[in-house]
Amino acid sequence: MIGLIRKDFINLKKYGKQIGIMLAAFLVFGIAMKSPLYVCFMMMLYGTMTILTAMAYDEKADFDKYALCLPVSRRDLVKSKYLVWFIIMFGAFSISSITGAVLNLIFAQGNIPLLVFVGILLIIAAVSTSYMSSVKIVKKKEY
């Protein structure tokens, strides 16, 4: 299963550079708008989109056909996807919490206490979790 997780992160390596550039741009926009929640929301949103991209890469390469030849069960394939999702969302949550807390202190808004701020991020993570669990990839049948 570690190999499957490693495969997903290797596939996402080039995409990660694009995400880094986009998140830097959103950080600049968030600083210009003086909105730490904007930056945090975009980081969590891109964390969810990264998982969907990993699934799309596997579908485009027909990895599911190849995986059936491997000594890996379908259960392990699903577990690896959820573990990759958890790792990415935990990273996005951690980075967005730290970034949001720092921006909140810099702007000294005071209207968003840290506990409420972390609660909002947890709600965003829960919504993305429910979205991830409801995603169903439908393949077109070729005749």
N, C-alpha and C positions, 0 to 999 in steps of 0.2 A: 504494500500500500504506500510505502514511502516513495517508491519509484513513481507511482501515479501522481502523487502530490508534487514531486520534483518535476515531472513532465509538464504539469499545468503551469508551474512557475517559470519553467524554461520557455514555454509557449508565450507566456505573458511578458517576457523580458522586454521586448521591443515596444509592446503596448504600454508598459510601465513608464517608459521614457516620455511617451505622449501624455500620459496621465499626469506625470510630474510637471510638465510644461503647462498643462491646463490648470492644475491646482495652483501653480504659482501665479497664473493670470487671475484666477478667482481670489487669491489672497490679496493681490493688488486692488481688485475691484472692492473686496470687502473692507480693506483699509480706507479706500477712497469714500466708501459709503458709511464708514464707521459702524459696521455691522458684523460682529463676531459670529452671530448665528448663521449668517449667509455663508461664510467660509466653512463652518462646521457642517451645515446641511449639504453643501456641494461635495465635501470630502466623503460623507457617508453615502451620498447618491452615487458617486463614482466608484466607491467600494462595491456597491451592489452591481453596477454596470460591468465591473471587471469580471465578476463571476459569470455573468451572462455571456461575456466575450469569450471566456475560457470554454464554456459549453458550446458556443458557436464554432470555435476553432476545432473542437473535437468532431462536431457534426460535419463541418466542411471537409475534414480529412477522412471521414468515415471511420473514425477511431473505434466506434462500437463494434464494427465487423472485425477489426484487428484484435480488439480486446477479447473477443470470444475465443481466439486462438491461444491466448495467454493463460497461464495457470492462475488466473484471478477470477474470483466469483463476481457475479453481478452485485452482490451485497458490498463487496470491497470497493467496486467502482463507485457506487453511490456514497459509501462512507468517505471515500477520498474526496469526492466533490464537496460534501458537507464540511469536511475538515479544511479544505482549501478556502471555502466560504468563511468559515469561522476564523481562520488565520487572517484573511484579508480584512474582514469586518472588525476584528479585534485591533488590528493595526490602524485601520481608518478611525475607529473610535478613540484609540489612544492619541493619535496625532491630532485629531480634531478637538479632543478635550483639552490637550495642552495648548494648542494654537488658540482656541477660543478663550481659555482662561487668561492667557497672556494678552490677547487683544482686549479682553474685557478690563484687565488691569490698566492697560495703556490708555484706553479711552475713558476709563473711570466712569463708566455709565452708571454703575451702582443700582440700576433698575433690574439687573439680572443677577441675583445671588448665585454663587457657584453651585450650590446644591440644586437649584432650579435649572441651571444651565446643563448640568450633568443629567438631570431627569429628562430634559428635552432631548438630549442626545440618545438616551436609552429608549425613548419612545420612537425616535427615528430608526434606531437599530431594530426595534421590535417590528415596525412597519416593514422594513426591508426584509426581515426574516419571514414575515407572513407572505410577502411578495415572492421571495425565493422558493418557499415551499409550495406556492401555487403555480409556479412556472411549469408549463408543459410544452415540450418541444415536439412539434408535429412534423414528421417527414413526409414529403410528397412521394407518392408512389409513382415509380417510373414504369411505363408499360412497354 
